[in-house]
Amino acid sequence: MAAIRVAPTRATRALNLLRAVQFTHPPTCPCHSNPGHHNHNNVTGAKQAKRALATPIDTSRQKEYAFQMAASNISTVAQLDAMKACVEGLDREGIAYEVYQKVRVEPKDTSIKEAIAFSKQHMPDAFLAVGGGSVIDTAKLMNLYTCCPENDFLDFVNAPLGKGLPISKPLLPLIAVPTTAGTGSETTGTAIFDLVSKRAKTGIAHRNLKPTRQSSSIHTSAGANRVVGICDPLNTRSMPSAVHSSSGLDVLCHSLESWTAIPYYERTPRPTNPILRPAYQGANPISDIFSLQSLRSTVKYLPRAVADPDDHEAQSQMLLAATLAGVGFGNAGVHLCHGLSYGISGQNPGYRHKGYVVDTPIIPHGVSVAVTAPAVFKFTGASNPERHLAAAECFGVDVSNVKKESAGEVLSEALAAFLVKLGDQPRGIKALGFGKEHVEGLVEATIPQARVLMLAPSLETEDVEVEREQLRGLLMEAMEY
């Protein structure tokens, strides 16, 4: 019988190519097997081989030469009544489930540990997170520690507050259904919480936490780590105006920080293996697209969403902006606004934000990042005037005659005007209850946030005393705007 060859489909050809690159790397991957491919003044192969015979190259001092993108599989549905619809669907399909209802707004390590204990008690096959970033982040960590019961809580927490160990095994399926338009947690590999003992926010960041259908960083079976984000603007219509505002400010800072972060090829150290590349890599051409579009949409639609609860177009566009920003900063990273915010939230002197009905003092995350933004971008302006002026244009500023040395100040003024017009925002950290006597404590809470500070333009992270002085100056500048 004659053999018949069936021509492979385009999908099959693509899959075969991916397998070839994945399982024969190195040396067939043109990026990772040939760093000089990117032309960033890398040592040539001949020189590299010659040098290896003498003294080895210290890769910790070499700059990065590549970046990689990862994002969730985001599904938009026509209609979804959030939790009610989820429960009805589970009941209809006869799927057994347990509901965990003790998620804390702005989670603390104690509330995370309680949730993990609940998960370990029931040992689920999958997770369904319906809510805002606090819910989705909590579910991510329930998933992680249920799958890694042998690990201590601090094992995966970002260094230096924790050990910062990589996540080396596939996790269970997780479906994220966001009901706020802010964190973009349904797209990212990050989960944030307060580490009470250190009076600072920290978290866990690894691409294997990222909502993806299959782990992109480790070899897993076809069904491993299947996770999906379902984004439906109908689910955000119950948000109070104050939550629209604060969650939208998180989107604003995600966009601005990822757009102005140092470029990926300036980040050090270069990983010895691509699998060790951090989730936050620095600004890159693909993240830029998502970040800048998210910024434009936020400036246009956030004031409308806050002012009019019936402006469904604005609400829909803000949910899309949050998701776009999540893809942008989930790969490029954030920097000083977020780095400073963790100490601000963790050391709250007693501030309660208007519009939040809670039993304890609270500085919503979006408020804590935006309150320093005018000072931050005034500080970073000189690092890349063109990008800061492009951001200022998104706020409607005519930059045609603005000098480059004024870029930071122009963006700072545009941000301050935007925040004031938005309304009900503290005009500096002084309005949150902080004074000069709190600055040193805030500086010390910021220093350990190396994961984001390493991406901050203009910040001297090689000399900790210079870095401290710069942070003191930033916090004093951020007292009032």
C-alpha positions in Angstrom: 0.0 0.0 0.0 1.4 3.4 -0.9 2.0 5.7 2.0 -0.1 8.9 1.9 1.3 12.1 3.4 -1.3 14.4 4.8 -0.2 18.0 4.7 -0.2 19.5 8.2 -2.5 22.3 9.1 -1.2 25.8 9.9 -1.9 25.1 13.6 0.0 21.8 13.4 3.0 23.5 11.8 3.0 26.3 14.4 2.8 23.7 17.2 5.7 21.7 15.7 7.8 24.8 15.5 7.1 25.7 19.1 8.0 22.2 20.1 11.2 22.3 18.1 12.3 25.5 19.8 11.2 24.4 23.3 12.6 20.9 23.4 15.9 21.5 21.5 16.8 24.8 23.2 19.7 25.4 23.3 21.0 25.9 20.7 18.1 26.4 18.2 16.5 29.4 19.8 17.9 32.4 18.0 17.5 34.7 21.0 18.8 32.6 23.9 21.4 30.7 22.0 22.8 33.8 20.4 22.7 36.9 22.7 24.5 38.9 20.0 21.4 38.5 17.9 20.0 41.6 19.7 23.1 43.7 19.0 23.4 45.1 22.5 27.2 45.1 22.5 27.4 41.5 23.7 30.6 39.6 23.8 31.1 37.7 20.5 31.1 33.9 20.5 34.9 33.7 19.8 35.7 36.2 22.6 33.3 34.4 25.0 35.0 31.1 24.4 38.4 32.6 24.7 37.5 34.4 28.0 36.0 31.3 29.4 39.5 29.8 29.4 40.6 32.6 31.7 38.2 34.3 34.0 34.4 33.7 33.7 32.1 36.6 32.9 30.1 37.9 35.8 26.6 37.7 34.4 25.2 39.6 37.4 26.8 42.8 35.9 25.6 42.2 32.4 22.5 43.9 31.1 19.5 42.0 29.8 19.3 41.2 26.1 15.7 39.9 25.6 12.2 40.1 27.0 9.3 37.7 26.9 5.5 38.4 27.0 2.9 36.5 28.9 -0.8 37.2 29.5 -4.0 35.6 30.6 -6.6 34.2 28.3 -9.2 36.9 28.6 -12.8 36.0 27.7 -15.5 38.6 27.3 -19.0 37.4 27.7 -22.3 39.1 26.7 -23.9 38.8 30.1 -22.7 37.6 33.5 -24.3 38.3 36.9 -21.1 37.6 38.7 -21.4 35.4 41.8 -25.1 34.6 41.3 -24.5 33.4 37.8 -21.5 31.4 38.9 -23.4 29.6 41.6 -26.3 28.9 39.4 -24.0 27.4 36.8 -22.2 25.2 39.2 -25.5 24.0 40.7 -27.0 23.3 37.2 -24.0 21.2 36.2 -23.9 19.3 39.5 -20.4 20.5 40.4 -19.7 20.3 44.1 -18.1 23.5 45.5 -17.3 25.4 48.7 -17.6 29.2 49.0 -14.9 31.2 50.9 -16.3 34.5 52.0 -13.7 35.9 54.4 -11.4 37.6 51.9 -10.2 40.9 53.3 -10.1 44.1 51.3 -6.4 44.9 51.0 -5.4 41.5 52.3 -3.0 41.0 55.1 -0.7 37.9 55.5 -3.0 36.7 58.3 -6.1 36.8 56.1 -4.2 35.0 53.3 -3.1 32.3 55.7 -6.7 31.8 56.9 -7.7 31.4 53.2 -4.9 28.9 52.5 -5.9 26.8 55.6 -9.5 26.7 54.2 -8.3 25.6 50.8 -6.1 22.8 52.3 -9.0 21.6 54.3 -11.1 21.0 51.2 -8.4 20.2 48.6 -10.3 21.5 45.6 -9.7 20.6 42.0 -10.0 24.2 40.8 -10.5 27.7 42.0 -13.1 30.3 40.9 -12.3 33.9 42.0 -15.2 36.3 41.7 -14.4 39.8 42.9 -11.7 42.5 42.7 -8.0 42.3 43.0 -8.1 41.3 46.7 -10.2 38.3 45.9 -8.2 37.2 42.8 -4.8 37.7 44.6 -6.1 35.7 47.6 -7.2 32.9 45.2 -3.8 32.8 43.5 -2.1 32.3 46.9 -4.7 29.7 48.0 -3.9 27.9 44.8 -0.1 28.2 45.2 0.1 26.9 48.8 -2.4 24.2 48.3 -0.2 22.9 45.5 3.0 23.4 47.5 2.0 22.3 51.1 5.6 21.5 52.0 6.7 25.2 51.6 6.8 27.8 54.3 4.7 30.9 53.7 7.8 33.2 53.2 9.5 30.8 50.7 7.9 32.4 47.7 7.5 36.0 49.1 9.6 38.5 47.2 13.1 38.9 48.5 14.4 40.4 50.7 11.3 40.2 52.9 11.0 36.5 51.8 13.1 34.0 50.1 11.8 34.7 46.6 11.9 31.1 45.5 10.7 30.3 42.0 7.4 28.4 41.6 8.6 25.1 40.1 5.4 23.1 39.7 2.1 23.6 37.9 -0.8 24.9 39.8 -4.5 24.0 39.7 -7.0 25.6 37.3 -8.1 29.1 38.3 -10.9 31.2 36.7 -10.9 34.9 37.6 -14.0 37.0 37.2 -13.1 40.6 38.0 -15.8 42.8 39.4 -13.7 46.0 39.6 -11.7 47.8 36.9 -8.3 48.4 38.4 -5.8 45.8 39.5 -5.7 43.8 36.3 -5.0 40.8 38.5 -6.7 38.5 36.1 -3.8 39.1 33.7 -0.8 39.1 36.0 1.5 36.8 37.9 1.5 38.9 41.0 -0.4 38.7 44.3 0.0 41.5 46.9 -0.7 41.6 50.6 0.4 43.4 53.8 3.2 41.7 55.7 2.1 43.0 59.1 5.4 42.2 61.0 7.3 44.5 58.6 4.6 47.2 58.3 4.8 47.1 54.5 3.1 45.6 51.6 4.8 42.9 49.6 3.7 39.9 47.6 4.7 37.0 45.3 5.5 37.6 41.7 6.2 34.8 39.3 4.9 34.1 35.8 3.6 30.7 37.0 1.0 32.6 39.1 -0.1 34.4 35.9 -3.5 33.4 34.6 -2.6 31.4 31.5 -4.0 28.3 30.1 -0.7 26.5 30.4 2.5 27.3 32.2 4.9 29.1 29.9 7.9 28.8 32.2 8.1 25.1 32.9 7.3 22.0 31.0 3.9 20.7 32.0 1.2 18.4 30.8 -1.3 19.7 28.4 -4.0 20.2 31.1 -1.8 21.8 33.6 -2.4 25.3 35.1 -5.4 26.0 33.0 -6.6 29.5 34.0 -8.8 32.0 32.4 -10.0 35.6 33.1 -13.6 36.5 32.3 -14.0 40.3 31.9 -17.6 41.5 31.6 -18.4 45.2 32.2 -21.8 44.2 33.6 -19.9 42.9 36.6 -18.5 46.3 37.5 -21.8 48.2 37.5 -22.4 47.7 41.2 -19.1 49.5 42.1 -19.6 52.7 44.2 -18.1 55.9 42.8 -15.2 55.8 45.3 -14.2 52.3 44.2 -14.4 53.3 40.5 -12.1 56.2 41.4 -9.5 54.4 43.5 -9.4 51.3 41.2 -9.1 53.5 38.2 -6.2 55.3 39.7 -4.4 52.0 40.0 -4.9 51.6 36.2 -3.5 55.1 35.7 -0.3 54.3 37.6 0.1 50.9 36.1 0.1 52.5 32.7 2.3 55.4 33.6 4.9 53.4 35.5 5.2 50.6 32.9 5.5 53.2 30.1 8.3 55.1 32.0 10.1 52.1 33.5 13.7 51.5 32.4 13.9 49.6 29.1 14.3 45.9 29.4 17.8 45.9 28.0 19.1 48.2 30.8 17.9 45.8 33.5 20.5 43.9 35.5 21.4 41.2 36.3 21.0 39.3 33.1 19.6 35.9 34.0 21.9 32.9 33.6 18.9 31.0 32.1 15.8 32.5 30.5 13.6 30.5 33.0 15.0 32.8 35.7 13.9 36.0 33.9 11.6 38.0 36.3 8.0 38.7 35.5 8.7 42.4 35.7 11.3 43.0 32.9 11.3 46.7 32.0 9.6 48.7 29.3 9.6 46.9 25.9 8.0 47.5 22.5 5.0 45.2 23.1 4.1 46.3 26.7 4.4 49.9 25.4 1.4 49.4 23.1 -0.8 48.2 25.9 0.4 50.7 28.5 0.0 53.8 26.3 -3.5 52.8 25.1 -4.6 52.1 28.7 -3.3 55.5 29.7 -5.2 57.3 27.0 -8.4 55.4 27.9 -8.1 56.0 31.6 -7.6 59.8 31.2 -10.7 59.9 28.9 -13.1 57.5 30.7 -12.2 57.4 34.4 -13.7 60.9 35.2 -16.9 59.9 33.4 -17.1 56.5 35.2 -16.7 58.2 38.6 -19.2 61.0 37.8 -22.0 59.0 36.4 -22.9 55.5 37.6 -25.1 55.1 34.5 -22.3 55.8 32.0 -21.9 52.2 30.9 -19.6 53.0 28.0 -17.1 54.6 30.4 -17.3 51.6 32.8 -16.8 49.2 29.9 -13.8 51.2 28.6 -12.3 51.3 32.1 -12.5 47.5 32.5 -10.8 47.2 29.1 -8.1 49.7 30.2 -7.5 47.8 33.4 -7.0 44.6 31.4 -4.7 46.3 28.9 -2.7 47.8 31.7 -2.4 44.4 33.3 -0.8 43.0 30.2 1.5 46.0 30.0 2.7 46.2 33.5 2.5 42.5 34.1 5.4 42.2 31.7 7.2 45.6 31.9 6.6 46.2 35.6 5.9 49.2 37.8 8.3 51.3 39.8 8.2 54.2 42.3 4.5 54.9 42.8 4.0 51.3 43.7 7.3 51.0 45.6 6.3 53.9 47.9 2.7 52.9 48.2 3.4 49.7 50.1 4.8 51.5 53.1 2.1 54.1 52.9 -0.6 51.5 53.1 1.2 49.4 55.7 1.8 52.3 58.0 -1.6 54.0 57.7 -1.8 56.5 60.7 -5.6 56.0 60.8 -6.9 57.3 57.5 -10.3 56.1 56.3 -11.0 56.8 52.6 -14.4 58.4 51.9 -16.9 56.0 50.3 -15.4 52.8 51.7 -17.7 51.1 54.3 -15.2 49.1 56.4 -14.6 48.6 60.0 -10.9 49.5 60.0 -8.8 52.4 58.6 -8.0 52.0 54.9 -6.0 53.6 52.2 -7.2 52.0 49.0 -4.4 50.7 46.9 -5.2 53.0 44.0 -5.1 56.0 46.3 -1.8 55.0 47.9 -0.1 54.8 44.5 -1.6 58.0 43.0 -0.9 60.2 46.0 2.8 60.3 45.2 2.5 60.3 41.4 3.0 64.0 40.9 6.2 63.9 42.9 7.4 60.7 41.3 7.1 61.7 37.7 8.6 65.1 38.4 11.6 63.1 39.7 11.8 60.6 36.8 11.2 63.1 34.0 14.9 63.7 33.2 15.4 59.9 32.6 13.4 59.9 29.4 11.8 63.3 28.5 10.2 62.1 25.3 8.2 59.4 27.1 7.1 61.8 29.9 6.0 64.4 27.3 4.1 61.7 25.4 2.3 60.8 28.6 1.6 64.5 29.2 0.0 64.7 25.8 -2.5 62.0 26.9 -3.7 64.5 29.5 -4.3 67.0 26.8 -1.2 69.1 27.3 0.3 70.8 24.2 3.9 69.8 24.4 5.0 71.3 21.1 7.0 74.1 22.7 8.0 72.3 26.0 11.7 72.0 26.6 12.9 68.5 27.4 14.3 69.5 30.8 10.7 70.5 31.8 9.1 67.2 30.9 8.9 65.9 34.4 7.4 69.1 35.8 4.9 69.3 32.9 3.7 65.7 33.5 3.6 66.3 37.3 1.3 69.3 36.9 -1.0 67.5 34.4 -1.3 64.6 36.9 -2.0 66.9 39.8 -4.7 68.8 37.8 -6.3 65.4 36.8 -6.4 64.2 40.4 -7.9 67.4 41.7 -10.6 67.4 39.1 -11.4 63.8 39.7 -12.4 64.8 43.3 -12.2 63.3 46.8 -8.5 62.6 46.5 -6.0 63.3 49.2 -3.7 66.0 47.9 -0.5 64.5 49.2 0.5 62.1 51.9 0.0 64.8 54.5 -3.7 64.5 53.9 -3.4 60.8 54.8 -2.0 61.8 58.2 1.7 61.5 57.5 4.2 64.1 58.7 7.9 64.6 58.6 8.3 62.3 61.5 7.0 59.4 59.4 9.4 59.8 56.5 12.2 57.6 57.8 9.7 54.7 58.5 8.3 55.1 55.0 11.8 55.1 53.5 12.7 51.9 55.3 9.5 50.2 54.2 10.3 51.2 50.6 13.9 50.0 50.4 13.1 46.3 50.5 10.8 46.7 47.4 13.7 45.8 45.1 11.4 44.0 42.7 9.9 47.3 41.5 12.7 49.8 42.5 15.1 48.0 40.1 12.9 49.4 37.3 12.7 52.9 38.6 14.4 55.5 36.3 16.7 58.0 38.0 16.9 56.0 41.3 20.4 55.1 42.5 19.8 51.5 43.6 23.6 50.7 43.6 24.2 52.9 46.6 21.7 52.4 49.3 22.5 55.6 51.2 22.0 57.7 48.0 18.8 55.8 47.4 17.6 56.6 50.9 18.3 60.3 50.4 16.4 60.2 47.1 13.4 58.5 48.7 13.4 61.0 51.5 13.3 63.8 49.0 10.5 62.2 47.1 8.4 61.7 50.2 8.9 65.3 51.3 7.9 66.4 47.8 4.8 64.2 48.0 3.6 65.8 51.3 1.4 68.2 49.3 0.5 69.0 45.7 
